[in-house]
Structure formats: C-alpha cells, structure tokens
Amino acid sequence: MKNQVKLGELLLCYEKDLSDYGLSYATRLHQLQCASRVIKVHEDQGAEYLTDELVAAYTADITERYNTGVMNQHTYHNRLRELSRFINYVNTGAVVLPNPFKGSRSKLNAVFTRIADEFIATVPHHNTRNDARWVAHKYFLWLEHNGHEDLTGVGASEIQKFLLDCSRTMALNTMHDIKLFMKKLYAFLYGFGQAPSDYKALLSFAVNREAKVYPVLPRDDVATLLSCIDRKTKAGKRNYAIMLLGAVLGLRACDVIAIKRTDIDWQKGEIKVTQSKTANTVVLPLTEDVSEALRDYLLNARPNVEERHVFLRLKAPYTPISSAVTIGEIYEDCCKKAGLPHSCRFHNLRRSLATAMITNGVSVYDAAQGLGDKNIDSLKPYIGLDTAHLKICALPFDDIEPTNGWPSGGERK
C-alpha cells in the first residue's frame, strides 16, 4: 500500500516501480507526468498525502477543461486513464498497466514462452526490450491462433501472412517496429538452429515512417528564457545550470538528472555523459558559461549532503531529481516567466541547438557527433528547416515551358 507514503516520496517510488516493471522511457514519462500533476494539486493545498477529495477536484478540473474546449478528447481520455492507473498504484502498491497493444501480455504455450524469453534476454538495451517482448509475443500468439504449437513448418508464408494481418490495423511507425524486431527474432532463431533461414531478404523491405517535425524554439527565445531566470536564488542557480545543459550542450532531461559530480572533469574542461536513450558514453566540452553555472550552483546553492548526483531537490529530503518530468516542469516554469509559449518539452532546447548548428553550416556528421548521436538520421528533420541552404539546391525552371490546361492532345482521365 502506498496511500500512506508522503507526497515527496510518492513520485520517487512510482518512478522506480515503473522502471522495474520494464517500461520504456517514453511510457514512464507519460505516467509520471500525470502523477506529477495530481501531486502538485495536493502540494498547492498543503496536503501531505493523497486524498480522495483532491483527486476528485483534479478530475473535475480536467473534465471542465474538456467540456469548455480547452482540452481535446484524446488528451482528456488519456489523462483519465493515466490517473486511474496511478490511483490504483497508490491503493495497491503494484504497477498494473494494461498494454495498449493487444496480445503482448497474453499467455503463450510453454514452447513459445521459452523461445520468447530466450530472445528477449539477448536484447541489450532496456529501452527496446519491451518492444522486443511485444513483437515476439504477438507473433507467437498469432502462430498459436493459426494452429502452430511450435516452429515446425513455419516459414516465409507464415511471416508474410502475419505482417499482412498487422498492416491492416497498424500505423506505419508500428509496422516499422514489427519489421525491425521480426528481423532480429529470426536472426536469433536461425543462429540457434531453430529456423531454416533468417529470412533477411524477406524482412528487409522499407517502411516509410511518419516523421514529425516539432516547432523549434528560436535562439533569441532561448536567450530570453535564460535571462529571465533569477540567478540570485538557490532555485534559480540550479534551474539556470539545467537550462544551459540543454541549450548549450543539447543534453536530454533523462541525462541531466543522471549527471554525477565525478562526471565533471574541471581540469580538462569536459563532462562525461552516458546517454540513457542509446547507452553510449559521450564526452562534451565544458564551455565557460556552463562551467560557471555549474560551479555557482554547486558552491552556492546545492545542499551540502553526501550525494553523488549533481542536481537535487530544493526541499528536504535532499535526494536527487529522479524524474525527467521534473526537468520538463522546470522548463515550463521558465517559459512562463519569460513570456514564451508554455511547454514542458525540455527537448525543445536540444532541437533548437541542432537546428542552429545545421543552419549555421555545421555538417550533419559533426552535429550528430556533437549531440552524441551515432546515426545522422536523427538530424535529418532539421535539414528541412534550413531554408537558406535548401534554396541553393532548388532546380531552375528555365527549360520548362508553362502550359495552359492539359497537355496538347491529352485527355482528362
């Protein structure tokens, strides 16, 4: 039971249990954002524990926002669903999150369960392990429903039929993930002699993923945001250092909260970061402005406690900031004070830096290296925002003659 846990510790417990449950970073973030909103309502009223009355008040508030058109239907139902999951966690002490993908938690027979577990154990990174589990379970469940108790007689025809069934109901991004992990699954099965082929050619088809290009915060707005932080206060010193790490070094929120004092090499002027998303370790330059902000926070604002992590809570207990959601909330507060559009996307600072690098002539390879990305694909969306250099690539229309209506002799079909 978690209903007797104080609010200051409740979010930390939820973060840990969600992580232990095996959820990806993005999924944990959605759950923690909801929990953080509910906890803030209680803290604003001076409550120490979660209460039914304030939960009801929060529910009434989001319902009112939905009824008045401030919140759309999709967001409204998501908030209610996430709230229900959080309240269930508080009451029972257990994380029970229904997976939105049908079949991923269904019971498999003993043969497929063993194979799935062995395959999942080979996936090294925790962020993708849950996706691998879902695809393997979904595929093996499909095989069971189609009369297969094991992999005997299963080949290219069954793989094609499974992919075709998935394509009828799933988005392109989801199909990309299914294709990716089916390829990994059959590489594993073939390597251990459980499949006659790895079907690499069959599973190498291209899936055009839907790519969103989010609005980029102009660098002038970044400067405005930083200048509006009150650096005379302890909170301001901490928040200013956090914002600079995003704006100057392009760090993600999950990497900011993971920084330890031993990661900063003051003599070499470097900061070492093991990225949560990729598990890659990158060494970034400790620029003068970032160095000064970190030094000011560590010497003049950070609580004097024996804690390895750099960024701590402002109030006792002085534990590390354990959730990237908190960094998003700090960013949102800074946006409000600066008079900028409200957003909890701390990642906007990373996007702003990446876009500035590209538009100022830095190659995508150098930009990717500076941001700690091994693959330049993550920077390709920002090329489309570099209108000045795109104009250079535009082809002239000198040899193309305009026509009126349809081409001569042609008929409209």
Buried (B, 14 or more C-beta within 10 A) or exposed (E): EBBEBEBBEBBBBBBEBBBEBBBBBEBBBBBBBBBBBBBEBBEEEEBEBBBEEBBEEBBEEBBEBBEEEEBEEEEBEBBBBBBEBBBBBBEEEEBEBEBEBEBBEEEBBEBBBEBBEBBBEBBEEBBBBBBBBBBBBBBBBBBBEEEBEBBEEBEEEBBEEBBEEBBEEBEEEBBBBBBBBBBBBBBBBBEEEBBEEBBEEBBEEEBEEEEEEEEBBEBEBBEBBBEBBEBEEBBBBBBBBBBBBBBBBBBBBBBBBBBEEEBBEEEEEEBBBBBBBBEEEBEBBBBEBBBBBBBBBBEEBBBEEEBEBBBBBEEEEEBBBBBBBBBBBBBBBBBEBBEBEEBBBBBBBBBBBBBBBBBEEBEBEEBBBBBBBEEBEBBBBBBEBBEEEEEEEEEEEEEEEEEEEEEEEEEEE
